[in-house]
Amino acid sequence: MPDALKNDDELSNVLCPHDGTLWMYFTSRPRQEKKLYQALLSQAIPCYLPQVKKTTEYAHRVYSRMVPMFSGYVFASTCPQGFDIVKLNSSLLKVHFLSEAAAAELLHDLKTVRKYEILAKEHKVAVYPPMTPGTAIQVTKGYFKGEYAVVQKMINHETVSIYLSSLQMTLSVELPVDFVERNCQIVNARSRKNKNRS
């Protein structure tokens, strides 16, 4: 059996309802997702840490590594008395218990995520946070790298139209979505004013 299918079969036995427990999610301390995942596994708790391959280039060399698909999140099927929290404390930030309906919805979503994870082994798959009109962002690649901007609209899943906020006049630019990232800094009032006029 091909490795990808074998791994999928193994996770199919994990991504399912488990008697006496509900699916929920754990938030980890920064960059502690894998440690938290291993701590849950060591307690024989059904858990899932979706991962994707990240490729970076440094000094003309290309490096690849597996990173969490959703930073800070590990998913598990357990109950309030189903784990030893002391063994999780070094990597755990918070446990999020869900209702039965929400747990069922989460499990459904995780099965979809798993399909993307398998797809990512053969194709490039990226996960980006939603960017609605008015979202403050910073351009991280290309000619406008370092500029602060505001999302005007999403063109499609791969392109975003933005307002650049550092120019004397408002400029609307279309960029690949992976050229920008959310920015918590407040953009200047002039940019917001121009956005509201559109």
Secondary structure as UniProt FT lines:
FT   HELIX           3..12
FT   TURN            13..14
FT   TURN            19..20
FT   STRAND          22..28
FT   TURN            30..31
FT   HELIX           33..41
FT   TURN            42..44
FT   STRAND          47..48
FT   STRAND          51..58
FT   TURN            59..60
FT   STRAND          61..68
FT   TURN            71..72
FT   STRAND          73..78
FT   TURN            80..81
FT   HELIX           85..87
FT   TURN            88..91
FT   STRAND          92..96
FT   HELIX           100..120
FT   TURN            121..122
FT   TURN            133..134
FT   STRAND          136..139
FT   TURN            143..146
FT   STRAND          148..154
FT   STRAND          159..164
FT   STRAND          171..176
FT   HELIX           177..179
FT   STRAND          180..182
FT   HELIX           189..197
//
